[in-house]
Amino acid sequence: PVDWRTTPISAGDLVFTSATGDPAYITHVGIALDSRRWVHAVGFGRTVSITALPANDKIMAVQRITLP
């Protein structure tokens, strides 16, 4: 896990958001391209897009995957 409030989000980090604001109920995930942008699709069959990362209050969790 990454504490995105104190550590910058990095390329490749998985960014989890929730439409409900409840961290126990994740509704969306995207992949960070850098500390300001991510790639995600807003729904099944929708075009994948690159947009600004959501505001910190919309982000519920960030996970960094590292290879051994």
C-alpha positions in Angstrom: 0.0 0.0 0.0 1.0 3.6 -0.6 0.0 6.5 1.6 -0.8 8.9 -1.3 -1.2 11.8 1.1 2.5 11.7 2.1 4.1 9.8 -0.8 3.7 10.8 -4.5 1.7 8.4 -6.7 4.1 6.9 -9.2 3.7 5.4 -12.7 2.3 1.9 -12.5 0.5 2.4 -9.1 -3.0 1.1 -9.0 -5.4 3.8 -7.8 -8.7 2.7 -6.3 -11.7 5.1 -5.9 -15.2 4.9 -4.6 -18.3 6.6 -5.8 -19.8 6.2 -2.3 -16.8 7.6 -0.4 -16.7 4.4 1.6 -13.1 2.9 1.6 -14.6 -0.5 2.1 -16.6 -0.2 -1.2 -14.2 0.3 -4.1 -16.1 1.1 -7.4 -13.3 2.0 -9.8 -9.6 1.3 -10.4 -7.1 2.8 -12.8 -3.3 2.8 -13.4 -1.2 5.9 -12.7 0.9 7.2 -15.5 2.7 9.6 -13.2 1.8 11.7 -10.2 -0.9 13.7 -12.0 -2.5 11.4 -14.6 -4.0 7.9 -14.9 -5.5 5.6 -17.5 -8.9 4.1 -16.9 -12.2 3.2 -18.5 -15.4 4.6 -16.9 -17.4 1.5 -17.7 -17.8 -1.7 -19.6 -17.4 -1.1 -23.3 -16.3 2.5 -22.8 -13.2 4.0 -24.3 -10.1 3.9 -22.2 -8.9 7.4 -21.5 -6.1 9.4 -19.9 -7.3 12.0 -17.4 -6.1 13.8 -14.3 -6.0 11.7 -11.1 -9.1 12.2 -8.9 -8.9 14.5 -6.0 -7.4 13.0 -2.8 -10.9 12.7 -1.1 -12.0 10.5 -4.0 -9.1 8.1 -3.7 -9.6 5.3 -1.3 -6.4 3.3 -1.7 -3.2 3.1 -3.8 -1.2 -0.1 -4.3 2.3 -0.3 -5.7 3.2 -3.6 -7.2 6.9 -4.4 -7.1 8.6 -7.3 -8.6 11.1 -9.4 -6.5 
